[in-house]
Amino acid sequence: HTSWGLTEHLQSDSNTKRSCLLSAPVTELASSSSVMKDQVLRLASGRQLAYNLIGALKHPRLTILYHHGWPSCALEAELSSAIAKVLGVRFVSFDRPGVGLSDQCTGYSYETVVDDAFQLLDHLGVQRAVMMGVSGGGPYAAACAALRPDRVMGLALVASMTHTCGPASTPLMSGMDLSNRFGYCCINYLPLPTWALLRTGGALLHAAAWPLSQHLGPGSKQQQQQQQ
């Protein structure tokens, strides 16, 4: 669901853009996509914030700050790269603290993420942007709009999360399947065991993926052979 600001900023030439997008072959759209990955900003606190630029990198008609879901990272926004370039939109996606290439922070809160987000926009020279939050990123996008409305021209929430405990959580939790409800109950009422389980699972996945990364990743023999 979208709220104020996004529609009118894409209104001009919308029919032309839509026709171009619908008639373009998939291969053409894929080749037209533009992504700048693994950019790094050193925040005022000294922490590292990783971000990606996606879509129309030069002279965008609109900048959208993309708040990724959970568990996910800034790479999620690349799914929109081809469409974003056709529409003249630039997505700025960033890894929240402790995710991907971004450093962890003490005293993690909505306020710290909002502060990180606007330091990033300052770094890019963007005065006002649309906030877009997907799933677990929705509350952070909404926090940006609530705490810094002067710098937010629009808010888009896509399958956004909200409270997962307390009376306000009933509509959301009742719409989830049993496995999701069980997971959020564990997070809310057994946070330390759940954290330990997720941490262990992540370490096992990382260990299992390491041989594959050595075979297919940057600097691997296969990649060197392809470059030759």
Secondary structure by P-SEA (a helix, b strand, c coil): ccccccccccccaaaaaaaaaaaccaaaaaaaccccccccccccccbbbbbcccccccccccccbbbbcccccccccccaaaaaaaacbbbbbbbccccccccccccccaaaaaaaaaaaaaaacccbbbbbbcccaaaaaaaaaaacccccccccccccccccccccaaaaaaaccaaaaaaaaaaaccaaaaaaaaaaaaaaaaaaaaaaaaacccccaaaaaaac
